[in-house]
């Protein structure tokens, strides 16, 4: 009788573990550049699916970070989000969550409904000089450069919420399946917070149009070191028709890549 183990075969109950949940329950160590800026209220209103509504202030947050999770290789990650609210709960709604590894993309998308995509993310610090950026499919999307100018008071331990929509495209092409609103709750402890004097540039892309979320006023740029525990929970069932106009936020419309790029302006 063969003693070969077929690893695609069924696992015993004790081995049927969601390692994405296990990983996010342990403190996640990050070093992050965070940019906050104001945009136009109508821009924020345009990108929010129901039941989310705009917050009082049209604030945008960009986080570019180096991430260390026990048992996993270090990777880089970014989050591009607008502030929003669900009923009385205020939080961030990510439009774009590029990641440097496949494992981070699939785990976050399948478990929590995060709108993650593969990309190249760089987060570099040399003394007081900081540079960070996101490139995807030949497009430079985010560029941050600056210098650390001093320390800032450490925030108290806090819980920050991000809003996700968990769903899949229907296999017959008829809409999406079983959508839910998910609360991603981030329990954060800050170890270091520093201010940065710098600049931020948003680049053009047909698939990741972050440039449409125009910068009106930068309110802060910071460098931080923190530890985070992530908890996800389903908050509400969502009618599919509320999300159908926004599915392109999460899934690439690859036909756009075949469209001709605009000619560069001539001097």
N, C-alpha and C positions, 0 to 999 in steps of 0.2 A: 504494500500500500504506500502511495506517495505521501511524504511528509512535507511537501512544499506548502508554504504559507501563501495564500492568495490575498494580497493586501487590499484588493478591491472588494473582497468579500465582506460579509456582515461583521460588525464589531460587537463585542460584549457590552452590556449596559454601562459598566464602569468606564468604558472607553468612548462612550458617545457624548463627548464633551464639546461645547462650543468654546473654542480657545479664544475667539474674539472677545467674548464676555469676560473670560478669566483674565485676559491681558489688560482690559480696561478697568478692571476692579483693583488691580495693583497700581500704585502711584506711577503715573507717566511723567517722566522727566523731560522738560523742554527748555530750550533757549530760544527766545522768540523776539523778532522785530514786529511791533504792532503799530499800525498807522490808523488814526481816526480822522475822518474828514466829513464835512458837510456837503451834501449834494442838493438837488432840487426836490422839493416834496413830491412833485408829480412823477418824477423818475421812480422814487421808492414805491409810490402807489401803483405804478404800472407793472412792477415785477412781482407783486405779492398775490399768490392765489388765495382764494377764500379757504378757510375762515380767517386767515391772517389779515391784519389791518395795520396801517402805518402807525408808528410811534409818534410821540409829540414832536420829535426832532428828526430830520432826515439825515441820520448819521450812518456812515459807512465805516466798517472795520476791515482792515486787511492784516492778517497774521501770517508771517513766514517764519518757519520754525524748524529746528533740529530736534528730533524726537528719539528718546531712548525708552524702550519697553523691555522689561526683563524677559530673556529668552528669545528676543527677536533682534535682527540686525538694526543698527541705527539707520533711520531714514529721515528724509526731509518732507515737509508738508506745508500747505498754505490754505488759508480760508479767506474768501472774499464774501462779505455778508453785509446786509442792510438791517437796520433795527426794525423790529416789528412787535406786534402784540397779538396774543390770543386771549380773548376775554380780558381779564385783568392782569395776565402774566406778560411781562415784557421780556424780550430776548432778541436774538439775532437770527435772521433767515439767510443761510448761505446760498449764494448763487453759483459758486465755483469753489471746489475743494480739490485742487490738484495734489497728487501724491507721487513720490518717487519710486514706489515699489508696488508690484501687483498685489501682494498680500494685504497691504494697507487699503488699496482700492476695493478689492472684493470683500474683505471683512467688513469695512464700514458701510458699503452699499447694501450688502445682503442682510446684515444684521440690523443696522439702524436706519437704513434708507438715506444715508448721506450721499450727496451728489458728487461722488469722487471720480476723478479721471487721472490717468497716467500723465506725468509731465516731468520736466526737469526743473527742480527748485534748488536754488543756491542761497545759502545763508552763511556769510563770512564775517568774521571779526578779526582785525589785526590791531591790537592795542585799542585806541579810541575810534578807529575807522571801521565803519560798518557798511557792507554792501549786501544786497539781497535781490533776488529776482525770480521770475517764473517765465519759462519758455515752453511752448507746446506746438508741435507740428509745424515748426519753422516760423512761428510767430513769437516775438518778444512781447509779453503781456504786461508784466509788472517789473519796474525797476526802482529800487530804493538805494540811495547813497546818503551818507551822513557821518557825523562825528558825535560821539558821546560827550555831553557837556556837563554832566553831574548826576548825582543820585537823587532819587525822589522817595518820599515816604512810602513804606511798604503798605499795600492795601491789606485790610483785614481778610481772614479766610472767608471765602464767598462761594456761592453757587451761581453760575452763569448758565443760562438756558439757550440752546439752539433749537430751531424748529426744522424738522425734516418731514418729507412725505415718502412713506414706504409703499412702493407699488412696482409692478412689472408691466411691460408691454404684453398685450394679449397675443398668444401664438398665432391666431388667425388674422391678426392685423386690425381687429375690431376694438380699438381703444386700449384700456389698461385694466389690470386686475386688482381687485380688493385693496383700494388705497386707504391708508390711515395716516393721521397726523401723529408724529412721534416727538416727544420731548427728549432732547439730549441734554442731560444735566451734568455740568462740569464743576466738581468740587475742587477748588483751587487754593493752594497755599503758595504764596510768593516768598522767594528767598532773596531776590535782588530785583530792583527796579531802577532804571537809569533813563534820563532824558536824552534825546537825540535832536540835533539841529541838522535837518536834511531836506532832500527833495524826493518827490514821488512822480513817476511817469507811468501812464497806462497806455498800452499799445493796442493796435487794431488787430482783430481776428474775426473771420466769419463764423467760427464755431464758439468762441469764448469772448463775446463782445463786452469785455469789462470797460472799454473806453466809453461806452454809452453812459456809464454811471459817473458823470462828470464831476471833477473836483472843483468845488467852489471855495472851500476854506479848510486848510489842514488845521486840526485842533490839537493833535499831539502825535509825536513819533517817540517810541520808547523801545528799550532793550530790557528783557526780563529773563529771570531764571525762576522756574516754578515747578511744582508737582501737582498732578491732577489725577483725580479718580472720575471716570466717566460712568454715568448710569443712564440707561435708555428705558423709556416706557411709552406705551401707546396711550395717547390722550383722547383721540376721537376717531371715529369712522368718517370718511370724507366722500361725498358723492363724486363719482368719476368725472362728471361733466365740469366740476369746478377745476380739475387739474388738467384736463385735456389741452387747453390752450397753452399750457406751460411745460408740456413734456419735453420740449426742445431745450429747456434749461438743463436737463439732466442727460439726455441722449444726443450724441452728435448727429447732425444732419449732414452726412458726408457728401451729399450732392453739392453742398456749398463750396467744397474744396475744388470742384471743377470749374467754378465760376471764375472769370478773368479778374485778376487783381487790378485795382485802379492804377492808371499811369502816374508815376511820380511827377510832382509839379516841376515845371521848368523855370529856371532862373530868368 
